[in-house]
């Protein structure tokens, strides 16, 4: 197990597939592909994130109302990667600054780390603190699983700067989930990347992530391609879609697990 601490800024842009091809050619001058787990021939890998929220959707409302301080509780994994790990993560936004605290644990039995009575005394102090950050907030808010989000990502990191990371997400989808599980049901996926939700600018989500200040070449790349910054939350959009249904969709979600491999066959 390990602990990841990160402080950075994140800017988001909706783009078209043809714009991605042009941007990728430009990025070759500054970046290399950041391969995480099992990737396809274009460098894409799959991410599953289970988001928690309160019965009154307080964490969603923090984002929807654009409050200066926002929080997310999620559990993340890479389902296409054998023996994948799980990140138990708290993400905070304070104005423009993003703070992430993640505890990386084995996939097998990851739920036990969040169970009442888990003995954290055997952990190293930094691991114990990271786990407590998630569990304390989750129990204080009475937050429970609400939404499982899946998408395919290709990532690049700068080869000339201290820290610049640029990612592109496609095939974004969600399904309601009220169980503490990362196992999905194939036929329950709902797309998140239609023009109705992500906007007319494109069906792909580009994120530029950097510390302190973005390098000049990043600003030049954004201007040359006519990109306009926008706000888009996969979790928030999934909640908005769900709220349009008469019955809260997570009440319809299954309480039983299904094979992880079947999910991949359906959507990818």
C-alpha positions in Angstrom: 0.0 0.0 0.0 1.1 3.6 -0.5 -0.1 7.2 0.1 -0.4 9.8 -2.6 -0.6 13.5 -1.8 -1.2 16.0 -4.6 -1.8 19.7 -4.9 -2.5 21.2 -8.3 -4.8 23.2 -10.6 -7.1 21.6 -13.1 -8.6 23.2 -16.2 -11.2 21.4 -18.4 -12.1 21.8 -22.1 -14.5 19.9 -24.3 -13.0 19.0 -27.7 -13.9 17.2 -30.9 -12.0 13.9 -31.9 -10.4 15.7 -34.9 -9.1 18.4 -32.5 -7.6 15.6 -30.4 -5.5 14.3 -33.3 -4.1 17.8 -33.9 -3.3 18.4 -30.2 -1.7 15.0 -29.9 0.7 15.9 -32.7 1.6 19.2 -30.9 2.0 17.5 -27.6 4.7 15.2 -29.0 7.1 18.2 -28.8 6.6 18.5 -25.0 5.1 15.3 -23.6 5.2 11.6 -23.5 2.3 9.2 -23.1 1.8 8.3 -19.4 0.7 4.7 -19.5 -1.2 3.5 -16.4 -2.0 -0.2 -16.3 -3.2 -2.0 -19.4 -3.5 0.4 -22.4 -4.8 -0.1 -25.9 -2.8 0.7 -29.0 -3.6 4.5 -28.7 -2.6 4.6 -25.0 -6.1 4.6 -23.5 -6.8 2.8 -20.2 -10.1 2.4 -18.4 -11.0 4.0 -15.0 -13.9 3.1 -12.7 -14.7 5.5 -9.9 -17.3 4.9 -7.2 -18.6 8.2 -5.8 -20.1 8.7 -2.3 -22.6 11.3 -1.2 -25.0 12.1 1.6 -28.8 11.3 1.5 -29.3 15.0 0.7 -26.5 15.1 -2.0 -24.5 17.7 0.0 -21.3 17.0 -1.9 -23.0 17.3 -5.3 -24.5 20.6 -4.1 -21.1 22.0 -3.2 -20.1 21.6 -6.8 -23.4 22.5 -8.4 -23.6 25.8 -6.5 -19.9 26.5 -7.3 -18.9 26.9 -3.7 -15.4 28.0 -3.0 -14.7 24.8 -1.0 -15.9 21.5 -2.6 -15.3 17.9 -1.6 -15.5 14.5 -3.3 -15.3 11.0 -1.8 -14.5 8.3 -4.2 -12.9 4.9 -4.7 -11.0 4.3 -8.0 -9.6 1.4 -9.8 -8.4 0.3 -13.3 -10.6 -2.7 -14.2 -8.7 -3.8 -17.3 -5.5 -4.2 -15.3 -4.9 -7.7 -13.7 -4.3 -7.5 -9.9 -5.3 -3.9 -10.0 -5.1 -1.7 -6.9 -7.8 0.6 -5.5 -7.4 4.2 -4.5 -9.5 5.4 -1.5 -9.5 9.1 -2.2 -10.6 12.4 -0.8 -10.5 15.3 -3.3 -10.9 18.9 -2.2 -11.2 22.0 -4.2 -10.4 25.3 -2.5 -11.0 28.1 -5.0 -8.7 27.0 -7.9 -6.5 24.6 -5.9 -7.2 20.9 -6.0 -6.0 18.8 -3.1 -6.0 15.0 -3.3 -5.2 12.5 -0.6 -5.2 8.8 -1.7 -4.5 5.5 0.0 -3.6 2.8 -2.5 -4.7 -0.7 -1.3 -5.0 -4.1 -3.0 -8.2 -4.7 -5.0 -8.8 -8.0 -3.2 -10.8 -7.2 -0.1 -10.6 -3.4 -0.4 -14.1 -3.0 1.2 -12.6 -4.2 4.5 -10.5 -1.1 4.8 -13.7 1.0 5.1 -15.5 -1.4 7.4 -16.3 -0.4 11.0 -13.8 -2.0 13.3 -11.0 -2.1 10.8 -7.7 -2.2 12.8 -5.6 0.6 11.4 -3.0 0.3 14.2 -0.9 -2.0 12.0 -0.6 0.7 9.3 2.2 3.1 8.9 1.3 6.6 10.3 0.9 8.2 6.8 -1.3 5.3 5.7 -3.4 5.5 8.8 -3.8 9.2 8.4 -4.9 8.9 4.8 -7.4 6.3 5.6 -8.7 8.3 8.5 -9.1 11.4 6.2 -11.6 9.4 4.1 -13.4 7.4 6.8 -13.8 10.3 9.2 -15.4 12.5 6.6 -17.5 9.7 5.1 -18.9 8.7 8.5 -19.4 12.3 9.7 -21.5 13.0 6.6 -23.2 9.6 6.5 -22.1 9.4 2.9 -22.8 6.2 1.0 -22.1 4.9 -2.6 -24.3 6.7 -5.1 -22.7 6.6 -8.6 -20.2 4.4 -10.5 -18.5 6.3 -13.3 -16.5 4.7 -16.1 -14.4 6.3 -18.8 -11.4 5.6 -21.1 -8.4 7.9 -20.7 -5.2 8.7 -22.5 -2.7 10.7 -20.5 0.4 12.7 -21.2 3.0 14.2 -18.9 5.5 16.8 -19.7 9.1 15.8 -20.4 10.4 19.3 -20.0 8.5 20.7 -17.0 8.4 19.8 -13.3 4.8 18.8 -13.4 2.3 19.1 -16.2 -0.2 16.4 -17.0 -2.8 16.5 -19.8 -5.5 13.9 -20.1 -8.3 13.1 -22.6 -11.4 11.2 -21.6 -13.9 9.5 -23.8 -16.7 6.9 -23.6 -17.8 8.5 -20.3 -20.7 6.7 -18.7 -22.3 6.0 -15.3 -24.7 3.8 -13.5 -26.4 4.1 -10.1 -24.7 2.1 -7.3 -25.9 1.8 -3.8 -23.5 -1.0 -2.7 -19.9 -0.8 -1.6 -18.7 -2.5 -4.8 -16.9 -1.7 -8.0 -18.7 -4.4 -10.0 -21.1 -3.0 -12.5 -24.1 -4.4 -14.4 -23.5 -4.1 -18.2 -27.0 -3.0 -19.3 -27.2 -0.2 -16.8 -24.6 2.2 -18.3 -25.9 5.6 -19.3 -23.7 7.9 -21.5 -22.3 11.2 -20.1 -20.6 12.5 -23.2 -23.5 13.6 -25.3 -23.7 17.2 -26.5 -26.6 17.7 -24.1 -24.3 17.3 -21.1 -20.8 18.1 -22.2 -21.8 20.8 -24.7 -21.6 21.3 -28.4 -17.8 21.9 -28.3 -17.0 18.2 -28.4 -17.5 14.8 -27.0 -14.1 14.4 -25.4 -13.0 16.0 -22.2 -9.5 17.4 -22.0 -8.0 18.3 -18.6 -4.8 20.4 -18.1 -3.2 19.8 -14.7 -0.3 21.7 -13.4 1.2 23.2 -10.2 1.4 26.9 -9.5 1.3 28.3 -13.1 0.9 26.6 -16.5 3.9 26.8 -18.8 3.8 29.2 -21.8 3.6 26.3 -24.3 0.3 25.1 -22.6 -1.3 28.6 -23.1 -0.1 28.7 -26.7 -1.6 25.3 -27.4 -4.9 26.3 -25.9 -5.1 29.5 -27.9 -4.0 27.9 -31.2 -6.8 25.4 -31.0 -9.4 27.9 -29.9 -10.2 26.0 -26.6 -12.6 27.5 -24.1 -12.4 26.5 -20.4 -15.6 25.1 -19.0 -16.8 23.3 -15.9 -17.8 19.6 -16.3 -18.1 17.1 -13.5 -18.7 13.5 -14.4 -20.2 12.8 -10.9 -22.2 16.0 -11.0 -23.6 15.3 -14.5 -24.5 11.8 -13.5 -26.5 13.1 -10.5 -28.2 15.7 -12.7 -29.3 13.0 -15.2 -30.5 10.8 -12.3 -32.5 13.5 -10.7 -34.7 13.8 -13.8 -36.1 10.4 -13.1 -39.2 10.0 -11.0 -37.6 7.4 -8.8 -34.1 8.0 -7.6 -32.1 5.8 -9.8 -29.6 4.5 -7.1 -32.6 2.9 -5.3 -33.0 0.8 -8.4 -29.3 -0.2 -8.5 -28.5 -3.9 -7.8 -27.1 -4.9 -4.4 -25.3 -7.8 -5.9 -21.9 -8.0 -7.6 -21.3 -9.1 -11.2 -18.2 -10.1 -13.1 -15.9 -7.2 -13.9 -15.0 -8.7 -17.2 -18.6 -8.6 -18.4 -18.8 -4.8 -17.9 -15.8 -4.2 -20.2 -17.3 -6.4 -22.9 -20.5 -4.3 -22.9 -19.2 -0.8 -23.1 -15.7 -1.2 -24.5 
